[in-house]
Structures are given as C-alpha cells and as structure tokens.
Amino acid sequence: MSSPRPPLSPLAPLALLLALVSMAAAAPLQAKPAKDQAPVFEGTSQVVSVEVPVNVVDREGQPVRGLTADDFEIWDGNEKQKASSFEVVDLKALEAAREVASPGAVQRLPELDSGARRHFLFLFDLTFSTPTSLLRARLAARDFVLRELHPSDLAGVAT
C-alpha cells in the first residue's frame, strides 16, 4: 500500500511560477556560446583591383593576337566595369623579339610573374583505373609535355 500524500499548500503553484519566472529572467545573463558554433568574423574590406587572367584561342586552339582592352567587357553583376589596366603576355612574340636581338644565341626566357605563366597539374587517380587507362593517360601527358608545354609553363604531377 502507498502512504497518503501530505496536502499541497495553496501557495505551492505560486511558488513554482515565481521560480520559473526567475530562472527565465536569469537565463539570458548566463547564456554561453555553443561549443560547436564557429566564431563569427565581422569586418569590412575594400577591393582595389581584381586580376582576371584570360587566354583567348580560336576554334583550332591557336592564340588570337592583337587584342586590346577595348576587345573585352567586364561585368560585376549587372554593372559594367572599366578595366584599370591591361597587359598582353605573348610568349611567341617574346621569343621572336629575342631571336631578332641576337639570332642563334642561347638566352634565358624573360622573367615572368607566376600569374603570367600557365600552370598545369597532372593528376593520376589510381583508385578505379585499369592498367590500360593509366598507360593511355601517361602517354597523353607525355605527349602534352613534349609538344604543347612552353618553357615558361609550370607543371606538376600528383597521384
């Protein structure tokens, strides 16, 4: 058998209500940021210039030469922007100028910024590759390096 409960005081519900209200009022003061929440960065920045490297080729893959800044349009969203500078890097023209200056002489290529160079990464994914497909990929990469890579290009290999 269970023992009889003592009768509740008529003030018990009021005490419970006051306890809940005081806990709710104190909760915002004791709130801590969640541990799994990433810190928030707030600040401003100003972009002075954005570099947009462009390679223009025709349907046969040959470079289109003689382009000027007037041949390009730059849009940021729906706003047309004005190009603040324009630079042409034509490696064939650099080589031709070097040959005219001293034909037959072995000279270093001009120093180019890394942004003016082409960058290639040959990535061989070995996960689901068959030996035949790996051999074909290696031969294609070898052919590209021997025939298409310019001395100023930068290339790397990864597996």
C-alpha positions in Angstrom: 0.0 0.0 0.0 1.1 3.5 -0.6 1.3 6.1 2.0 -1.0 9.1 1.8 0.5 12.3 0.4 0.5 15.4 2.5 -1.9 18.1 1.2 -0.3 20.8 -1.0 -0.2 24.3 0.2 -2.4 26.7 -1.8 0.8 28.8 -2.3 2.8 25.9 -3.9 1.7 26.8 -7.5 2.5 30.4 -6.9 6.0 29.5 -5.6 6.6 27.2 -8.7 5.5 30.0 -11.0 7.9 32.5 -9.3 10.7 30.0 -9.5 10.2 29.5 -13.3 10.0 33.3 -13.9 13.2 34.0 -12.0 15.0 31.2 -13.9 13.8 32.5 -17.3 14.9 36.1 -16.4 18.3 34.9 -15.3 18.9 32.6 -18.3 20.0 35.3 -20.8 22.5 36.6 -18.4 24.1 33.1 -18.1 23.9 32.1 -21.7 27.2 30.8 -23.1 28.0 30.4 -26.8 27.6 26.8 -28.1 30.9 24.9 -28.3 30.1 23.6 -31.8 29.3 27.1 -33.2 32.1 28.6 -35.3 33.3 32.0 -34.3 31.9 34.8 -36.3 34.1 37.3 -38.1 32.7 40.8 -38.6 34.5 43.4 -40.5 34.9 45.2 -43.8 37.3 45.1 -46.6 37.9 47.1 -49.8 38.9 45.5 -53.1 41.3 47.8 -55.0 41.9 45.5 -58.0 41.0 42.1 -59.2 43.2 40.3 -61.7 41.5 38.3 -64.4 43.9 36.2 -66.5 42.4 35.3 -69.9 43.6 33.0 -72.7 41.9 33.7 -76.0 42.1 31.0 -78.7 40.3 30.4 -82.0 38.4 27.2 -82.9 41.7 25.5 -83.8 43.1 26.3 -80.4 45.6 28.9 -81.7 46.1 32.1 -79.8 44.3 35.2 -81.0 46.8 38.0 -81.2 46.5 41.8 -81.4 43.7 42.1 -78.8 43.4 45.3 -76.8 41.4 46.3 -73.7 38.6 47.5 -75.9 38.1 44.0 -77.1 36.9 42.9 -73.6 33.9 43.8 -71.4 34.0 43.3 -67.6 30.8 42.9 -65.7 30.2 42.8 -62.0 26.7 41.5 -61.6 24.6 43.9 -63.8 27.2 46.7 -63.7 29.7 47.2 -66.5 33.2 47.9 -65.1 36.1 49.7 -66.6 39.5 47.9 -66.8 42.1 49.8 -64.8 45.0 48.1 -66.6 45.6 45.7 -69.4 48.7 43.6 -70.1 49.4 41.2 -73.0 51.8 38.3 -72.4 52.5 36.7 -75.8 55.3 34.2 -75.4 55.8 33.7 -79.2 56.3 37.5 -79.6 58.8 37.4 -76.7 60.7 34.6 -78.4 60.7 36.3 -81.8 62.0 39.6 -80.3 64.8 37.7 -78.6 65.7 35.9 -81.9 65.8 39.3 -83.7 68.1 40.8 -81.0 70.6 38.0 -81.2 69.9 35.2 -83.6 71.2 31.7 -82.7 72.3 32.8 -79.2 71.1 30.8 -76.2 69.3 33.2 -73.9 67.2 32.9 -70.8 63.5 33.4 -71.1 62.4 36.7 -69.7 61.3 36.7 -66.1 57.6 36.4 -65.8 55.3 36.7 -62.8 53.8 33.4 -61.8 50.4 34.9 -62.8 51.6 35.3 -66.3 52.6 31.7 -66.6 50.4 28.8 -67.4 50.1 26.3 -64.5 49.3 22.6 -65.1 48.8 19.8 -62.6 48.8 16.3 -64.0 46.7 14.2 -61.6 46.6 10.5 -61.9 43.8 8.9 -59.9 44.8 5.3 -59.3 41.6 4.4 -57.4 39.5 2.8 -60.1 41.9 3.0 -63.0 42.8 0.0 -65.1 46.4 -0.6 -66.2 45.4 0.2 -69.8 43.7 3.5 -68.9 46.7 4.5 -66.8 49.1 3.8 -69.7 46.9 5.9 -72.1 46.8 8.8 -69.5 50.6 8.7 -69.1 51.2 8.7 -72.8 48.8 11.6 -73.3 50.5 13.6 -70.5 53.9 12.8 -72.0 52.7 13.9 -75.5 51.4 17.2 -74.0 54.6 17.9 -72.1 56.8 17.2 -75.2 54.6 19.1 -77.8 52.5 21.7 -76.0 54.3 22.8 -72.9 56.2 26.1 -73.2 59.5 26.5 -71.4 57.9 29.2 -69.2 55.0 27.0 -68.1 54.9 25.4 -64.7 53.8 21.8 -64.3 53.5 19.2 -61.6 52.4 15.6 -61.2 50.3 14.1 -58.5 48.8 10.7 -57.8 
